[in-house]
């Protein structure tokens, strides 16, 4: 879940004609973003306002879903909005609110399941592929880098997509799907047994902020998006306050 008192950040769109805002509500439509090589559909589900992301390779039509959180019928409809079939479901972490539709969606689609190695045994379905820091997940012509962020759960992962450079804008922005490890306003919750703020802030610092540029756009497991540039000035504040 997000930190207790997140601050809202305004994020600049990738291009002037990009109408994506990243703000979605349960029961509402998906927000759609067209990137170079990839279409992102963001949908909110459940009373927990979980975000689900459908990624579609624009070259091949192959699809990957991030976090089958809830509402299997709505998620099947989301898949159909993107195209035909779902090849892969990635679970960012083991918490119950991110996996409630996982078993039903796997049964309906036959998708391959992917999760962080240290969270895999806690999921309600067998995990076909266990991933760790430095691994990649590919579908169609799209490759996502796996970033292991320890602390919210032992096996939490983020996924990084490095957008193809656009001839029109020169942009090659990175897009980061962070699960519950990074939000606008702070890192994820670490107040419960088995969680570690020290571990999470260290991994988010060294594996995210020290690696990716300020224009990196990140898509969290709940709520609105932000950029690393909007959040970077506050990282020491997060470290000092301890959450």
Backbone as CSV, one residue per row, in Angstrom:
resi,resn,N_x,N_y,N_z,CA_x,CA_y,CA_z,C_x,C_y,C_z
1,UNK,0.828,-1.201,0.000,0.000,0.000,0.000,0.867,1.257,0.000
2,UNK,0.291,2.397,-0.390,1.072,3.633,-0.434,1.484,4.085,0.955
3,UNK,2.438,5.018,1.047,2.767,5.623,2.325,1.563,6.356,2.885
4,UNK,1.593,6.643,4.169,0.407,7.166,4.847,-0.055,8.509,4.312
5,UNK,0.867,9.404,3.960,0.482,10.746,3.527,1.239,11.125,2.254
6,UNK,0.877,10.509,1.119,1.593,10.819,-0.115,1.315,12.233,-0.571
7,UNK,2.293,12.841,-1.236,2.047,14.132,-1.851,1.739,13.917,-3.325
8,UNK,0.923,14.774,-3.886,0.574,14.676,-5.292,1.611,15.427,-6.115
9,UNK,1.998,14.833,-7.247,2.950,15.474,-8.131,2.343,15.620,-9.512
10,UNK,2.585,16.749,-10.150,2.189,16.910,-11.533,3.305,16.359,-12.410
11,UNK,2.908,15.574,-13.428,3.889,14.946,-14.307,3.703,15.465,-15.720
12,UNK,4.795,15.798,-16.363,4.712,16.257,-17.739,4.489,15.068,-18.655
13,UNK,3.568,15.152,-19.620,3.376,14.070,-20.568,4.601,13.912,-21.456
14,UNK,4.698,12.729,-22.087,5.844,12.462,-22.944,5.850,13.400,-24.142
15,UNK,4.708,13.610,-24.744,4.608,14.509,-25.880,3.386,15.389,-25.679
16,UNK,3.308,16.442,-26.456,2.223,17.405,-26.284,0.866,16.811,-26.602
17,UNK,0.807,15.738,-27.429,-0.473,15.144,-27.780,-0.765,13.889,-26.961
18,UNK,-0.037,13.658,-25.910,-0.263,12.519,-25.031,-1.331,12.907,-24.012
19,UNK,-2.505,12.289,-24.097,-3.609,12.641,-23.213,-3.663,11.768,-21.968
20,UNK,-2.752,10.840,-21.830,-2.725,9.966,-20.665,-2.442,10.781,-19.396
21,UNK,-3.226,10.530,-18.349,-3.012,11.205,-17.069,-2.555,10.256,-15.969
22,UNK,-2.903,8.965,-16.102,-2.570,8.011,-15.056,-3.564,7.987,-13.914
23,UNK,-4.605,8.804,-13.978,-5.622,8.807,-12.919,-6.797,7.942,-13.359
24,UNK,-7.055,6.870,-12.605,-8.150,5.953,-12.905,-8.917,5.662,-11.620
25,UNK,-10.168,5.280,-11.765,-11.030,4.985,-10.626,-11.661,3.611,-10.798
26,UNK,-11.848,2.867,-9.702,-12.542,1.579,-9.806,-13.915,1.753,-10.445
27,UNK,-14.238,0.873,-11.379,-15.493,0.974,-12.112,-15.412,1.842,-13.341
28,UNK,-14.349,2.591,-13.487,-14.181,3.472,-14.635,-13.367,2.810,-15.732
29,UNK,-13.188,3.510,-16.851,-12.434,2.951,-17.967,-10.933,2.958,-17.710
30,UNK,-10.250,2.197,-18.512,-8.789,2.225,-18.479,-8.280,3.514,-19.110
31,UNK,-7.143,3.991,-18.617,-6.439,5.097,-19.256,-5.375,4.477,-20.156
32,UNK,-5.274,4.969,-21.374,-4.435,4.331,-22.389,-3.302,5.261,-22.790
33,UNK,-2.116,4.687,-22.854,-0.939,5.458,-23.275,-0.238,4.724,-24.407
34,UNK,-0.010,5.431,-25.499,0.687,4.877,-26.658,2.145,5.298,-26.607
35,UNK,3.018,4.332,-26.403,4.447,4.577,-26.397,5.063,4.031,-27.680
36,UNK,6.328,4.326,-27.888,7.034,3.753,-29.022,7.257,2.262,-28.763
37,UNK,6.510,1.426,-29.458,6.664,-0.020,-29.332,5.745,-0.687,-28.339
38,UNK,5.008,0.092,-27.541,4.227,-0.489,-26.456,2.996,0.365,-26.178
39,UNK,1.853,-0.306,-25.974,0.648,0.364,-25.489,0.420,-0.043,-24.045
40,UNK,0.195,0.939,-23.173,-0.065,0.705,-21.751,-1.518,1.038,-21.467
41,UNK,-2.236,0.090,-20.874,-3.589,0.339,-20.380,-3.578,0.200,-18.862
42,UNK,-4.002,1.249,-18.171,-4.038,1.264,-16.709,-5.481,1.226,-16.256
43,UNK,-5.790,0.294,-15.356,-7.142,0.104,-14.858,-7.106,0.009,-13.340
44,UNK,-8.090,0.622,-12.667,-8.222,0.507,-11.213,-9.346,-0.464,-10.877
45,UNK,-9.092,-1.343,-9.902,-10.095,-2.323,-9.481,-10.141,-2.381,-7.964
46,UNK,-11.291,-2.784,-7.428,-11.491,-3.142,-6.023,-11.562,-1.931,-5.106
47,UNK,-12.012,-2.216,-3.886,-12.097,-1.182,-2.857,-10.720,-0.703,-2.420
48,UNK,-9.688,-1.433,-2.785,-8.312,-1.053,-2.467,-7.689,-0.158,-3.536
49,UNK,-8.455,0.138,-4.579,-7.940,0.970,-5.682,-6.633,0.403,-6.237
50,UNK,-6.630,-0.902,-6.467,-5.449,-1.531,-7.064,-5.332,-1.157,-8.531
51,UNK,-4.122,-0.901,-8.971,-3.862,-0.674,-10.380,-3.455,-1.973,-11.063
52,UNK,-4.035,-2.186,-12.230,-3.679,-3.300,-13.109,-3.196,-2.693,-14.413
53,UNK,-2.126,-3.237,-14.965,-1.563,-2.704,-16.203,-1.536,-3.788,-17.270
54,UNK,-2.141,-3.500,-18.407,-2.051,-4.382,-19.569,-1.077,-3.760,-20.552
55,UNK,-0.047,-4.499,-20.905,0.972,-4.028,-21.835,0.826,-4.809,-23.136
56,UNK,0.747,-4.098,-24.251,0.564,-4.715,-25.552,1.709,-4.317,-26.468
57,UNK,2.409,-5.303,-27.004,3.469,-5.043,-27.979,2.821,-4.578,-29.271
58,UNK,3.159,-3.372,-29.725,2.501,-2.822,-30.907,2.942,-3.520,-32.189
59,UNK,4.090,-4.164,-32.177,4.575,-4.829,-33.383,3.917,-6.189,-33.590
60,UNK,3.659,-6.918,-32.492,3.183,-8.296,-32.607,1.800,-8.530,-32.021
61,UNK,1.321,-7.633,-31.182,0.045,-7.822,-30.512,0.109,-8.689,-29.278
62,UNK,1.279,-9.227,-28.943,1.389,-10.051,-27.740,1.202,-9.181,-26.495
63,UNK,0.655,-9.790,-25.432,0.262,-9.015,-24.266,0.765,-9.608,-22.956
64,UNK,1.016,-8.701,-22.014,1.457,-9.040,-20.661,0.638,-8.209,-19.687
65,UNK,0.198,-8.828,-18.596,-0.567,-8.122,-17.576,0.233,-8.070,-16.276
66,UNK,0.250,-6.892,-15.670,0.929,-6.695,-14.392,-0.121,-6.646,-13.282
67,UNK,-0.101,-7.641,-12.397,-0.940,-7.741,-11.193,-2.425,-7.980,-11.502
68,UNK,-2.810,-9.235,-11.461,-4.224,-9.628,-11.605,-4.897,-9.443,-10.249
69,UNK,-5.177,-8.204,-9.913,-5.515,-7.846,-8.538,-6.919,-8.261,-8.126
70,UNK,-7.913,-8.081,-8.999,-9.300,-8.371,-8.624,-10.162,-8.213,-9.869
71,UNK,-11.404,-8.741,-9.794,-12.347,-8.549,-10.885,-11.939,-9.266,-12.151
72,UNK,-11.903,-10.598,-12.107,-11.409,-11.371,-13.249,-12.180,-11.076,-14.524
73,UNK,-13.499,-10.911,-14.431,-14.282,-10.624,-15.636,-13.867,-9.290,-16.255
74,UNK,-13.641,-8.288,-15.418,-13.202,-6.982,-15.937,-11.807,-7.086,-16.525
75,UNK,-10.965,-7.910,-15.946,-9.612,-8.064,-16.485,-9.632,-8.805,-17.820
76,UNK,-10.538,-9.770,-17.964,-10.675,-10.430,-19.267,-11.136,-9.428,-20.324
77,UNK,-12.037,-8.529,-19.928,-12.472,-7.487,-20.864,-11.331,-6.546,-21.212
78,UNK,-10.504,-6.237,-20.228,-9.335,-5.391,-20.486,-8.404,-6.041,-21.490
79,UNK,-8.160,-7.329,-21.323,-7.320,-8.064,-22.269,-7.907,-7.964,-23.677
80,UNK,-9.220,-8.122,-23.788,-9.870,-8.032,-25.096,-9.748,-6.639,-25.689
81,UNK,-9.735,-5.604,-24.834,-9.537,-4.239,-25.330,-8.172,-4.094,-25.991
82,UNK,-7.187,-4.829,-25.481,-5.849,-4.739,-26.043,-5.653,-5.569,-27.293
83,UNK,-6.390,-6.681,-27.400,-6.224,-7.558,-28.557,-6.638,-8.974,-28.237
84,UNK,-6.003,-9.909,-28.883,-6.354,-11.322,-28.741,-5.367,-12.024,-27.824
85,UNK,-5.861,-12.534,-26.701,-5.062,-13.405,-25.867,-4.140,-12.681,-24.909
86,UNK,-3.702,-13.436,-23.908,-2.779,-12.939,-22.886,-1.713,-13.993,-22.663
87,UNK,-0.473,-13.626,-22.921,0.601,-14.599,-22.835,1.268,-14.701,-21.489
88,UNK,1.298,-13.587,-20.732,2.082,-13.547,-19.497,1.368,-12.713,-18.450
89,UNK,1.398,-13.185,-17.197,0.948,-12.387,-16.053,2.114,-12.276,-15.081
90,UNK,2.530,-11.046,-14.794,3.584,-10.795,-13.815,2.934,-10.289,-12.528
91,UNK,3.301,-10.893,-11.407,2.837,-10.434,-10.099,3.982,-9.698,-9.425
92,UNK,3.752,-8.428,-9.067,4.842,-7.642,-8.497,5.195,-8.060,-7.076
93,UNK,4.198,-8.598,-6.331,4.496,-9.074,-4.982,3.317,-9.890,-4.464
94,UNK,3.536,-10.567,-3.365,2.641,-11.614,-2.905,1.377,-11.143,-2.201
95,UNK,1.209,-9.890,-1.867,0.097,-9.471,-1.018,-1.259,-9.790,-1.652
96,UNK,-2.208,-10.185,-0.803,-3.485,-10.735,-1.235,-4.249,-9.812,-2.173
97,UNK,-4.143,-8.490,-1.964,-4.945,-7.581,-2.779,-4.434,-7.476,-4.206
98,UNK,-3.254,-8.025,-4.486,-2.702,-7.991,-5.839,-2.869,-9.303,-6.594
99,UNK,-3.486,-10.299,-5.964,-3.550,-11.626,-6.589,-4.944,-12.240,-6.575
100,UNK,-5.981,-11.492,-6.222,-7.303,-12.076,-6.040,-7.897,-12.649,-7.328
101,UNK,-7.519,-12.118,-8.480,-8.035,-12.635,-9.747,-7.024,-13.509,-10.475
102,UNK,-5.904,-13.778,-9.848,-4.811,-14.455,-10.545,-5.197,-15.860,-10.986
103,UNK,-5.712,-16.667,-10.081,-6.029,-18.055,-10.423,-7.070,-18.116,-11.541
104,UNK,-8.125,-17.305,-11.434,-9.185,-17.338,-12.442,-8.675,-16.855,-13.793
105,UNK,-7.827,-15.837,-13.785,-7.329,-15.313,-15.057,-6.349,-16.284,-15.708
106,UNK,-5.528,-16.936,-14.920,-4.627,-17.956,-15.473,-5.429,-19.086,-16.097
107,UNK,-6.484,-19.525,-15.397,-7.321,-20.606,-15.931,-7.990,-20.194,-17.232
108,UNK,-8.435,-18.943,-17.310,-9.156,-18.470,-18.491,-8.246,-18.247,-19.687
109,UNK,-7.002,-17.867,-19.445,-6.122,-17.457,-20.548,-4.976,-18.415,-20.829
110,UNK,-4.623,-19.244,-19.849,-3.451,-20.100,-20.008,-2.144,-19.331,-19.958
111,UNK,-2.155,-18.124,-19.412,-0.961,-17.279,-19.390,0.145,-17.886,-18.536
112,UNK,1.367,-17.633,-18.933,2.538,-17.982,-18.127,2.615,-17.041,-16.937
113,UNK,2.924,-17.572,-15.765,3.010,-16.754,-14.560,4.458,-16.456,-14.214
114,UNK,4.697,-15.210,-13.805,6.033,-14.734,-13.456,5.940,-13.984,-12.138
115,UNK,6.910,-14.197,-11.238,6.954,-13.475,-9.965,8.367,-13.495,-9.424
116,UNK,8.627,-12.591,-8.479,9.910,-12.597,-7.802,10.136,-13.923,-7.087
117,UNK,11.366,-14.414,-7.142,11.660,-15.744,-6.611,11.285,-15.877,-5.143
118,UNK,11.506,-14.831,-4.366,11.273,-14.928,-2.925,9.814,-14.744,-2.529
119,UNK,8.939,-14.423,-3.480,7.505,-14.324,-3.209,6.709,-15.440,-3.869
120,UNK,7.333,-16.190,-4.755,6.608,-17.118,-5.617,5.815,-18.163,-4.841
121,UNK,6.385,-18.712,-3.783,5.705,-19.782,-3.055,4.454,-19.313,-2.332
122,UNK,4.297,-18.000,-2.141,3.137,-17.463,-1.435,1.962,-17.163,-2.369
123,UNK,2.138,-17.329,-3.673,1.064,-17.002,-4.612,0.051,-18.144,-4.699
124,UNK,-1.184,-17.835,-5.102,-2.229,-18.860,-5.131,-2.186,-19.782,-6.348
125,UNK,-1.200,-19.614,-7.211,-1.026,-20.482,-8.377,0.450,-20.860,-8.476
126,UNK,0.758,-21.967,-9.145,2.166,-22.265,-9.401,2.784,-21.171,-10.270
127,UNK,4.005,-20.829,-9.972,4.712,-19.802,-10.737,5.619,-20.480,-11.757
128,UNK,5.394,-20.158,-13.015,6.160,-20.788,-14.087,7.587,-20.273,-14.164
129,UNK,7.774,-19.007,-13.839,9.119,-18.430,-13.930,9.367,-17.538,-12.738
130,UNK,10.422,-17.819,-11.994,10.824,-17.039,-10.830,11.985,-16.145,-11.253
131,UNK,11.855,-14.849,-11.013,12.852,-13.908,-11.508,13.519,-13.172,-10.358
132,UNK,14.704,-12.656,-10.656,15.515,-11.952,-9.671,16.114,-10.706,-10.315
133,UNK,16.838,-9.931,-9.515,17.499,-8.724,-9.996,18.348,-9.019,-11.229
134,UNK,18.154,-8.216,-12.287,18.942,-8.366,-13.502,18.336,-9.269,-14.545
135,UNK,17.272,-10.006,-14.210,16.593,-10.824,-15.205,15.773,-9.939,-16.139
136,UNK,15.267,-10.519,-17.194,14.373,-9.818,-18.107,13.143,-10.672,-18.362
137,UNK,12.061,-9.995,-18.726,10.824,-10.655,-19.135,10.472,-10.093,-20.509
138,UNK,10.283,-10.988,-21.485,10.032,-10.543,-22.852,8.687,-11.051,-23.341
139,UNK,8.031,-10.243,-24.177,6.837,-10.657,-24.903,6.809,-9.881,-26.202
140,UNK,6.571,-10.574,-27.316,6.687,-9.917,-28.611,8.070,-9.325,-28.768
141,UNK,8.121,-8.071,-29.198,9.385,-7.366,-29.367,9.764,-6.539,-28.145
142,UNK,9.027,-6.694,-27.050,9.228,-5.885,-25.849,10.026,-6.672,-24.814
143,UNK,11.006,-6.008,-24.219,11.781,-6.595,-23.126,11.693,-5.686,-21.910
144,UNK,11.354,-6.279,-20.772,11.261,-5.563,-19.504,12.384,-6.022,-18.592
145,UNK,13.084,-5.076,-17.981,14.121,-5.403,-17.006,13.488,-5.607,-15.639
146,UNK,13.923,-6.629,-14.923,13.423,-6.916,-13.579,14.295,-6.210,-12.553
147,UNK,13.649,-5.479,-11.641,14.344,-4.791,-10.552,13.799,-5.357,-9.241
148,UNK,14.648,-6.015,-8.482,14.249,-6.627,-7.206,14.353,-5.563,-6.109
149,UNK,13.224,-5.266,-5.462,13.166,-4.222,-4.432,12.701,-4.854,-3.124
150,UNK,13.631,-5.156,-2.250,13.347,-5.890,-1.022,12.896,-4.950,0.091
151,UNK,11.873,-5.381,0.842,11.464,-4.585,1.999,9.973,-4.557,2.218
152,UNK,9.189,-4.270,1.172,7.727,-4.346,1.301,7.326,-5.808,1.408
153,UNK,7.902,-6.634,0.554,7.908,-8.092,0.700,9.296,-8.555,0.290
154,UNK,9.674,-9.798,0.628,11.022,-10.259,0.270,11.263,-10.311,-1.240
155,UNK,10.215,-10.621,-2.011,10.408,-10.823,-3.443,9.752,-9.789,-4.324
156,UNK,9.458,-8.598,-3.800,8.848,-7.551,-4.622,9.734,-7.209,-5.811
157,UNK,9.089,-7.014,-6.960,9.840,-6.632,-8.155,9.179,-5.440,-8.833
158,UNK,9.982,-4.683,-9.551,9.513,-3.668,-10.484,9.932,-4.108,-11.881
159,UNK,9.286,-3.531,-12.898,9.588,-3.837,-14.291,9.899,-2.540,-15.018
160,UNK,11.003,-2.510,-15.743,11.432,-1.301,-16.445,11.387,-1.514,-17.949
161,UNK,10.710,-0.606,-18.643,10.659,-0.612,-20.104,11.385,0.617,-20.613
162,UNK,12.407,0.403,-21.388,13.158,1.509,-21.986,12.578,1.761,-23.375
163,UNK,11.842,2.859,-23.482,11.126,3.165,-24.716,12.094,3.370,-25.868
164,UNK,11.696,2.885,-27.060,12.494,3.127,-28.250,12.563,4.631,-28.510
165,UNK,13.707,5.106,-28.956,13.858,6.538,-29.206,12.957,6.967,-30.348
166,UNK,12.184,8.005,-30.107,11.247,8.521,-31.098,11.949,9.483,-32.052
167,UNK,11.738,9.287,-33.353,12.320,10.202,-34.338,11.702,11.586,-34.231
168,UNK,10.436,11.628,-33.800,9.739,12.913,-33.737,10.181,13.751,-32.545
169,UNK,10.357,13.092,-31.390,10.653,13.841,-30.166,12.062,13.641,-29.641
170,UNK,12.735,12.598,-30.111,14.055,12.267,-29.580,13.993,11.609,-28.217
171,UNK,12.787,11.343,-27.720,12.607,10.802,-26.378,12.911,9.309,-26.333
172,UNK,13.557,8.890,-25.266,13.776,7.463,-25.010,13.515,7.204,-23.532
173,UNK,12.414,7.680,-23.054,12.059,7.629,-21.632,11.914,6.187,-21.134
174,UNK,12.289,5.982,-19.880,12.050,4.707,-19.215,10.712,4.754,-18.489
175,UNK,10.003,3.634,-18.522,8.715,3.489,-17.849,8.856,2.344,-16.857
176,UNK,8.523,2.617,-15.599,8.823,1.703,-14.501,7.534,1.346,-13.767
177,UNK,7.235,0.056,-13.702,6.056,-0.447,-13.009,6.513,-0.952,-11.647
178,UNK,6.136,-0.219,-10.577,6.811,-0.389,-9.287,6.040,-1.181,-8.248
179,UNK,4.851,-1.688,-8.573,4.095,-2.406,-7.553,3.872,-1.532,-6.335
180,UNK,4.050,-2.100,-5.137,3.872,-1.331,-3.909,5.203,-0.914,-3.283
181,UNK,6.256,-0.845,-4.088,7.564,-0.472,-3.555,7.850,1.016,-3.648
182,UNK,7.239,1.712,-4.616,7.478,3.144,-4.776,6.194,3.821,-5.220
183,UNK,5.859,4.929,-4.521,4.674,5.726,-4.802,5.060,7.207,-4.866
184,UNK,4.178,8.052,-5.417,4.347,9.477,-5.184,4.286,9.735,-3.676
185,UNK,5.343,10.275,-3.124,5.346,10.579,-1.691,6.119,9.627,-0.822
186,UNK,6.639,8.538,-1.370,7.431,7.657,-0.520,7.454,6.225,-1.002
187,UNK,8.180,5.411,-0.260,8.225,3.982,-0.541,6.986,3.322,0.059
188,UNK,6.808,2.044,-0.233,5.648,1.317,0.255,5.694,1.076,1.754
189,UNK,4.581,0.576,2.261,4.436,0.313,3.685,5.469,-0.702,4.175
190,UNK,6.087,-0.398,5.308,7.032,-1.336,5.926,6.783,-1.429,7.429
191,UNK,5.534,-1.260,7.853,5.207,-1.233,9.280,4.895,-2.617,9.846
192,UNK,4.701,-3.603,9.003,4.271,-4.911,9.467,5.445,-5.865,9.660
193,UNK,5.170,-6.928,10.367,6.204,-7.927,10.654,6.768,-8.473,9.346
194,UNK,8.072,-8.611,9.296,8.731,-9.146,8.123,9.090,-8.106,7.077
195,UNK,8.646,-6.866,7.268,8.985,-5.803,6.344,10.173,-5.005,6.863
196,UNK,10.848,-4.295,5.957,12.029,-3.541,6.366,12.129,-2.238,5.588
197,UNK,11.969,-1.118,6.299,12.145,0.176,5.653,13.588,0.368,5.197
198,UNK,14.545,0.000,6.041,15.958,0.186,5.695,16.306,-0.527,4.395
199,UNK,15.808,-1.747,4.240,16.074,-2.502,3.026,15.411,-1.861,1.816
200,UNK,14.146,-1.449,1.982,13.418,-0.907,0.848,13.979,0.438,0.399
201,UNK,14.270,1.334,1.334,14.799,2.638,0.931,16.168,2.489,0.282
202,UNK,16.952,1.517,0.739,18.261,1.285,0.128,18.120,0.776,-1.298
203,UNK,17.226,-0.204,-1.511,17.050,-0.738,-2.860,16.433,0.296,-3.797
204,UNK,15.449,1.041,-3.313,14.835,2.061,-4.156,15.865,3.135,-4.528
205,UNK,16.758,3.456,-3.593,17.798,4.450,-3.880,18.804,3.922,-4.892
206,UNK,19.374,2.736,-4.616,20.488,2.245,-5.428,20.057,1.574,-6.722
207,UNK,18.849,1.008,-6.740,18.409,0.247,-7.914,17.407,1.008,-8.783
208,UNK,16.890,2.119,-8.260,15.957,2.936,-9.035,16.523,4.345,-9.241
209,UNK,16.614,5.145,-8.171,17.023,6.543,-8.330,18.457,6.685,-8.824
210,UNK,19.346,5.767,-8.442,20.733,5.855,-8.904,20.927,5.307,-10.319
211,UNK,19.894,4.682,-10.877,20.024,4.024,-12.179,19.276,4.778,-13.275
212,UNK,18.087,5.282,-12.959,17.211,5.837,-13.993,17.146,7.364,-13.915
213,UNK,16.906,7.979,-15.073,16.899,9.438,-15.200,15.657,10.050,-14.569
214,UNK,15.713,11.380,-14.401,14.593,12.101,-13.809,13.308,11.982,-14.619
215,UNK,13.401,11.818,-15.940,12.176,11.757,-16.732,11.544,10.370,-16.727
216,UNK,12.126,9.434,-15.983,11.522,8.103,-15.844,10.142,8.233,-15.218
217,UNK,9.163,7.678,-15.902,7.772,7.717,-15.427,7.491,6.422,-14.696
218,UNK,6.945,6.505,-13.481,6.637,5.245,-12.798,5.158,5.101,-12.492
219,UNK,4.739,3.842,-12.543,3.345,3.434,-12.439,3.212,2.540,-11.204
220,UNK,2.609,3.037,-10.126,2.580,2.274,-8.870,1.392,1.307,-8.791
221,UNK,1.374,0.530,-7.713,0.332,-0.466,-7.511,-0.991,0.091,-7.060
222,UNK,-1.026,1.330,-6.598,-2.254,2.026,-6.204,-2.077,3.500,-6.556
223,UNK,-3.155,4.157,-6.941,-3.115,5.605,-7.092,-2.461,6.107,-8.366
224,UNK,-2.128,7.401,-8.340,-1.620,8.086,-9.524,-0.135,7.809,-9.746
225,UNK,0.315,8.153,-10.941,1.710,7.984,-11.338,2.543,9.184,-10.892
226,UNK,3.844,9.079,-11.117,4.741,10.218,-10.925,5.990,9.987,-11.765
227,UNK,6.960,10.883,-11.621,8.260,10.721,-12.264,9.339,10.693,-11.191
228,UNK,10.477,10.110,-11.538,11.581,10.104,-10.574,12.063,11.519,-10.301
229,UNK,11.988,12.391,-11.297,12.418,13.768,-11.078,11.556,14.496,-10.064
230,UNK,10.257,14.184,-10.055,9.361,14.813,-9.086,9.622,14.311,-7.673
231,UNK,10.043,13.075,-7.540,10.231,12.463,-6.223,11.652,12.565,-5.686
232,UNK,12.633,12.688,-6.562,14.040,12.630,-6.134,14.389,13.632,-5.034
233,UNK,13.882,14.889,-5.095,14.239,15.833,-4.029,13.760,15.424,-2.645
234,UNK,12.856,14.453,-2.560,12.256,14.081,-1.284,12.843,12.800,-0.687
235,UNK,13.746,12.143,-1.402,14.232,10.838,-0.941,14.919,10.938,0.421
236,UNK,15.744,11.958,0.623,16.388,12.106,1.926,15.359,12.371,3.019
237,UNK,14.317,13.117,2.698,13.214,13.341,3.636,12.570,12.015,4.036
238,UNK,12.341,11.135,3.068,11.765,9.822,3.380,12.694,9.037,4.305
239,UNK,13.977,9.088,3.977,14.964,8.347,4.766,14.986,8.875,6.204
240,UNK,14.931,10.194,6.355,14.992,10.805,7.677,13.751,10.488,8.519
241,UNK,12.591,10.458,7.902,11.358,10.217,8.658,11.132,8.738,8.941
242,UNK,11.772,7.857,8.137,11.681,6.420,8.398,10.460,5.739,7.798
243,UNK,9.819,6.389,6.833,8.721,5.742,6.103,8.512,6.431,4.764
